[in-house]
Every structure is written in structure tokens, then in C-alpha cells.
Amino acid sequence: MSKIENGCVTGNLNWLLRAEGLAIFVFALMAYQFLGFAWGFFILMFLLPDLSWIAYFHSPNVGAIAYNIAHSYILPLMLFAYGFFVSSSDADKLAVIWIAHIGFDRALGFGLKYPRGFRYTHLGRLGYSKDHQ
């Protein structure tokens, strides 16, 4: 059974959201290949959104805001649209990598963060089994 416990999706909905992240990751990889971009650049830039965790040194609230901005699909989709409309392959390349990163993170269970701390996500508490949430 799926439900929301303490602001976290559980059960079948959690697995559906993680499978969706995996599908987005695979789609982004296919798009990157189809667009003919260099894989060395992909590897170099793939973890760039994770630099947002540095904001946690300020506070958990600021860290959650920075992480969620860097791990929401809104900005990379806007960047891709910009690249599409102005014919910027560099913008599209970065956007596809960014989308792949977010999908990969979601597939692994790294969800959007709550201000309580880095471990508290919409996909569950990181590092704990369902029995200990």
C-alpha cells in the first residue's frame, strides 16, 4: 500500500517515482547520444548539480533551498527550451546532462530536501530503512 508518512512517499508510489527517475535518466542518455554530444563532457559535468550541497554549511534551510533549485526539472527544462529556440547546442548539452543527473538521483532515492536536514527527502529519509523512518 502506498501512503504519505511524515511528508514522504512510501510503498508503490515511492517505487513508481524512482522508476520514473530511471526512465528520465535513460531517456536523457539516449537524447545525449542522439544529439551527438561528447561523452567526456558528460562525465565531467554530470555531478555539477551536487555542488549545491555546499549551501548546507550555511544552514539546513538554505541548503535545502539550494539543493532543490539544482535538483528540480524546472531550470534544466527552461535551459533546454532556450537552447532549442536560439539554436544553442551548448545550452542543450548542459540541460540534458542536468536532466540526466536529476533522473539518476531520483532513481537512487535522492529526493527533494526538507529544511530539517539533508537526509529528509520527499522520497524518504536517506540512510534508513522504512522500519526506522
N, C-alpha and C positions, 0 to 999 in steps of 0.2 A: 504494500500500500504506500502511496506517496502522500506526503503532507509537508507542511512547513513547521519546523521546530526551531524556536529561538531565532527566527529570521533566516533559516537555512532550508533549502530544498532538500528533501530526502527521498529515498526509495527510487521508484521507477522514473520520476521526474529528474532526479539527480543524474541518473544514467543517461536519460534522453538528452539532457543539456551537455553532458560530457561527450556523447556520441555526436551531437551537433558540432561541438568544437573540433572533434576529429575530422568530420566531414568538411568543415571550413578549412582546416589545415591542409587536407589532401587537395581540395579544390584550389587553394592558393598556390600549392606546389605545381599543380598542373597548369595554372594560369601563368606562373613564372616561366615555366618551360616553354609554353606556347608563345609567349611574348618574346622569347629568345634572349632573356637576360642572363648575365654571367653568374654562375653559381658561387664563385669565390666571393663576390659582393654579398650574396645572400648569407653566406656563412659569417662573414664579417659583421653584418648589420642585424642578424637575427635576434640577438639578446639585447639590443639597444633599448627597447622599452623597459627592460628590467632595471635600468639606472634610476627609474623613478623611486625605487625603494630608499634611495639616499634621503628623501624627504622625511623618512621616519626618524632621522636624527633630530629633526626639529620637534616633532610630536606625532603621536599616533593619528591624530585628526588630520594634520597636514599631509602625513604620509599616505593615508587612505585617499585623500583627495587627489594627490599627485599620481598614485598608482592607478586609481580608477579612470583618470583622464587618459593615461597612457595605455590602459587596457580595456577601453571601450571601443567599439567599432565605429563610432561617430567620426572621429578625426581622420582615421585612415580612409574611410569611405569618401569623406569630403576631399581628401588629398587625391584620391584616385579620380574622382569626378573632375577636379581641377586639371589633373594631368590629361584626362581624356579630352576636355574641351579646349585646352590650349596646346594640345599635342606635345606634352612633356613626358617623354619616356622615363626621365629620372624621377618625376613625381609618382608615376605609376609603379615604377620599380620599388620605391620605398613603401608605397601604400600596400602593395601585395606582400612584401616582407612583413610589414607591420600586422596585416590581417593574419598571415600565417602564424606569427608569434602568438597573437591572442588566441587563435584556434587551438594551437598546441598547448598553451597554458590551461585553457578550459578543459581540454581533453584529459589533462593530468589532474584536474580538480582544483586548480588555482582560480578561484572566482574573484569577483569584485570585492573589495575590502570594506569592512565596517570600521568606524573610528575607535573601536575598543582595542584594536591591535592587529598586527599583520596576519595572525593566524585565523582571524574571524572573517569568513567569506560567505557569499551567498550560496556557495556550493557545499558549505560545511566548514567545521573547524579543522585547520590543517594540522597534521601530525597526530590525530586522534581517531580512533575507530568510532563508529556510530554509537557504540555502547558507552563511550566516555564523553559524548558531546553534551 
